Protein backbone atom coordinates (compact mmCIF):
# COMPACT_ATOMS: atom_id res chain seq x y z
CA UNK A 1 0.00 0.00 0.00
CA UNK A 2 1.21 3.51 -0.83
CA UNK A 3 1.36 5.19 2.60
CA UNK A 4 1.89 8.65 1.15
CA UNK A 5 -1.24 8.31 -1.00
CA UNK A 6 -3.21 7.05 2.00
CA UNK A 7 -2.05 10.06 4.03
CA UNK A 8 -3.09 12.42 1.22
CA UNK A 9 -6.51 10.76 0.99
CA UNK A 10 -6.88 10.87 4.77
CA UNK A 11 -6.10 14.59 4.92
CA UNK A 12 -8.54 15.22 2.09
CA UNK A 13 -11.22 13.15 3.88
CA UNK A 14 -10.70 15.19 7.07
CA UNK A 15 -11.00 18.40 5.04
CA UNK A 16 -14.16 17.05 3.42
CA UNK A 17 -15.64 16.08 6.79
CA UNK A 18 -14.73 19.49 8.22
CA UNK A 19 -16.67 21.16 5.43
CA UNK A 20 -19.60 18.74 5.10
CA UNK A 21 -19.93 17.21 8.55
CA UNK A 22 -19.35 13.81 10.01
CA UNK A 23 -22.75 12.42 9.01
CA UNK A 24 -21.84 12.90 5.34
CA UNK A 25 -18.69 10.82 5.67
CA UNK A 26 -19.60 7.79 3.60
CA UNK A 27 -17.91 6.10 0.66
CA UNK A 28 -19.67 7.60 -2.34
CA UNK A 29 -19.69 11.30 -1.38
CA UNK A 30 -16.10 11.16 -0.11
CA UNK A 31 -14.88 9.27 -3.17
CA UNK A 32 -16.63 11.75 -5.49
CA UNK A 33 -15.22 14.75 -3.64
CA UNK A 34 -11.70 13.30 -3.64
CA UNK A 35 -11.89 12.28 -7.31
CA UNK A 36 -11.30 8.60 -6.62
CA UNK A 37 -13.36 5.44 -6.72
CA UNK A 38 -14.94 3.82 -3.70
CA UNK A 39 -12.65 0.86 -4.45
CA UNK A 40 -9.66 3.16 -3.90
CA UNK A 41 -11.01 4.17 -0.51
CA UNK A 42 -11.65 0.55 0.44
CA UNK A 43 -8.10 -0.32 -0.65
CA UNK A 44 -6.59 2.40 1.55
CA UNK A 45 -8.92 2.25 4.55
CA UNK A 46 -10.60 -1.16 4.60
CA UNK A 47 -14.06 -0.56 5.99
CA UNK A 48 -16.08 2.59 6.48
CA UNK A 49 -15.55 2.25 10.24
CA UNK A 50 -11.79 2.04 9.71
CA UNK A 51 -11.94 5.20 7.60
CA UNK A 52 -13.93 6.91 10.38
CA UNK A 53 -11.35 5.82 12.95
CA UNK A 54 -8.55 7.17 10.73
CA UNK A 55 -10.40 10.47 10.23
CA UNK A 56 -10.92 10.78 13.99
CA UNK A 57 -7.27 10.07 14.65
CA UNK A 58 -6.06 12.62 12.11
CA UNK A 59 -8.49 15.25 13.40
CA UNK A 60 -7.24 14.64 16.94
CA UNK A 61 -3.65 14.96 15.73
CA UNK A 62 -4.41 18.23 13.96
CA UNK A 63 -6.16 19.71 16.97
CA UNK A 64 -3.55 18.61 19.47
CA UNK A 65 -0.42 19.30 17.42
CA UNK A 66 -1.59 22.74 16.32
CA UNK A 67 -2.73 23.75 19.79
CA UNK A 68 0.44 22.37 21.36
CA UNK A 69 2.57 24.40 18.96
CA UNK A 70 0.81 27.56 20.12
CA UNK A 71 2.04 27.18 23.69
CA UNK A 72 5.70 27.81 22.91
CA UNK A 73 8.50 26.36 25.00
CA UNK A 74 7.43 24.93 28.36
CA UNK A 75 4.71 27.44 29.23
CA UNK A 76 3.20 27.58 32.69
CA UNK A 77 -0.39 26.36 33.11
CA UNK A 78 -1.95 29.80 32.65
CA UNK A 79 0.03 30.44 29.46
CA UNK A 80 -0.71 26.98 28.08
CA UNK A 81 -4.43 27.29 28.86
CA UNK A 82 -4.65 30.77 27.35
CA UNK A 83 -2.84 29.61 24.20
CA UNK A 84 -5.19 26.62 23.90
CA UNK A 85 -8.26 28.84 24.30
CA UNK A 86 -7.01 31.52 21.90
CA UNK A 87 -6.18 28.97 19.23
CA UNK A 88 -9.29 26.82 19.58
CA UNK A 89 -11.73 29.75 19.80
CA UNK A 90 -10.36 31.41 16.68
CA UNK A 91 -13.29 31.65 14.24
CA UNK A 92 -11.13 30.05 11.53
CA UNK A 93 -11.04 26.87 13.66
CA UNK A 94 -14.84 26.67 14.04
CA UNK A 95 -15.44 24.09 11.28
CA UNK A 96 -12.67 21.86 12.63
CA UNK A 97 -14.04 22.01 16.18
CA UNK A 98 -17.63 21.46 15.04
CA UNK A 99 -16.34 18.26 13.45
CA UNK A 100 -14.32 17.45 16.58
CA UNK A 101 -17.41 17.63 18.79
CA UNK A 102 -19.50 15.67 16.28
CA UNK A 103 -16.98 12.86 16.14
CA UNK A 104 -16.47 12.98 19.90
CA UNK A 105 -20.20 12.34 20.26
CA UNK A 106 -20.05 9.51 17.73
CA UNK A 107 -17.12 7.96 19.59
CA UNK A 108 -19.05 8.12 22.86
CA UNK A 109 -21.97 6.31 21.20
CA UNK A 110 -19.73 3.54 19.83
CA UNK A 111 -16.76 3.33 22.21
CA UNK A 112 -15.85 -0.16 21.01
CA UNK A 113 -15.19 1.26 17.53
CA UNK A 114 -13.38 4.39 18.67
CA UNK A 115 -11.53 3.26 21.80
CA UNK A 116 -8.20 4.65 20.58
CA UNK A 117 -9.67 8.08 19.95
CA UNK A 118 -11.35 8.14 23.35
CA UNK A 119 -8.16 7.04 25.11
CA UNK A 120 -6.10 9.82 23.52
CA UNK A 121 -8.59 12.68 23.30
CA UNK A 122 -8.05 13.62 26.94
CA UNK A 123 -4.64 12.01 27.50
CA UNK A 124 -2.84 14.28 25.00
CA UNK A 125 -4.07 17.47 26.66
CA UNK A 126 -3.71 16.01 30.13
CA UNK A 127 -0.04 15.27 29.65
CA UNK A 128 0.75 18.71 28.21
CA UNK A 129 -1.18 20.56 30.92
CA UNK A 130 0.35 18.52 33.74
CA UNK A 131 3.82 19.17 32.30
CA UNK A 132 3.05 22.90 32.18
CA UNK A 133 2.71 22.86 35.96
CA UNK A 134 6.34 21.90 36.43
CA UNK A 135 8.21 18.92 37.80
CA UNK A 136 7.66 19.94 41.41
CA UNK A 137 3.87 19.98 41.15
CA UNK A 138 2.02 17.37 43.18
CA UNK A 139 0.82 14.81 40.56
CA UNK A 140 -2.72 14.55 41.98
CA UNK A 141 -3.12 18.32 42.14
CA UNK A 142 -1.64 18.76 38.65
CA UNK A 143 -4.08 16.18 37.27
CA UNK A 144 -7.08 17.89 38.93
CA UNK A 145 -6.04 21.30 37.61
CA UNK A 146 -5.41 19.94 34.11
CA UNK A 147 -8.80 18.21 34.16
CA UNK A 148 -10.48 21.48 35.12
CA UNK A 149 -8.72 23.34 32.31
CA UNK A 150 -9.62 20.73 29.70
CA UNK A 151 -13.25 20.54 30.77
CA UNK A 152 -13.65 24.29 31.01
CA UNK A 153 -12.06 25.08 27.67
CA UNK A 154 -14.04 22.35 25.89
CA UNK A 155 -17.25 23.48 27.59
CA UNK A 156 -16.67 27.12 26.68
CA UNK A 157 -15.82 26.16 23.13
CA UNK A 158 -18.94 24.02 22.81
CA UNK A 159 -21.01 26.93 24.16
CA UNK A 160 -19.39 29.32 21.67
CA UNK A 161 -20.03 26.99 18.74
CA UNK A 162 -23.62 26.36 19.81
CA UNK A 163 -24.60 29.96 20.53
CA UNK A 164 -22.19 32.14 18.60
CA UNK A 165 -22.25 34.52 21.58
CA UNK A 166 -18.57 35.40 21.40
CA UNK A 167 -18.71 38.36 23.83
CA UNK A 168 -20.35 36.38 26.64
CA UNK A 169 -18.18 33.31 26.18
CA UNK A 170 -14.95 35.34 25.85
CA UNK A 171 -15.79 37.14 29.11
CA UNK A 172 -16.34 33.80 30.84
CA UNK A 173 -13.09 32.42 29.37
CA UNK A 174 -11.15 35.47 30.54
CA UNK A 175 -12.64 35.12 34.01
CA UNK A 176 -11.58 31.48 34.16
CA UNK A 177 -8.11 32.06 32.73
CA UNK A 178 -7.47 34.82 35.24
CA UNK A 179 -7.85 32.29 38.05
CA UNK A 180 -4.91 30.25 36.79
C-alpha positions, 0 to 999 in steps of 0.5 A: 500500500502507498502510505503517502497516497493514504495520508493524502486521501486521509487529509482530504477526507478530514478536510471534506468532513470538516466542510460537510460534517461527520454524518456525510462521511460515507464512501460515495460522497467522499470518493466523489469529492476526492476524485477517486473510486470507492474501491480506492477508498476501500483499498486504503482504509478497509471498511467505512468504520476504519476510515472513520477511525482514521479520520478521527485520529487525524483530526485529533492529531491536527487539533492537538499538534496545532494547539500544542505548537501555540504554547511555545517552549514549556509554558506555565499552566496559565500560558498553556491554557490561554494559548489553547483557548485563543487557538481553539476559539479562533473563528477560523477553527470553528469548522474543525471544532464542530467536526471534533465535537460531532466525532467525539459524540459519535465515539461516545456512542460507539466506544468499542469502535473508537476506543483509541480516539477516546483514550487519547482525546483527553490524554494528550491534553492532560499530559501537556497541561500537567507538564506545564505545571512543572516537575515539582507539582504534586501529581494529583493536584496537577491532574485535577487542575489539568482536568479542570482546564480541559473541561472548562475550555471544551465546555466554553468552546462548545457553548461558543459553537452552539450559541455564537455569543462570542462576547459572553463566552470570551468574558467567561473564558477570561474570568476562568483564565485569570484564576490560573 
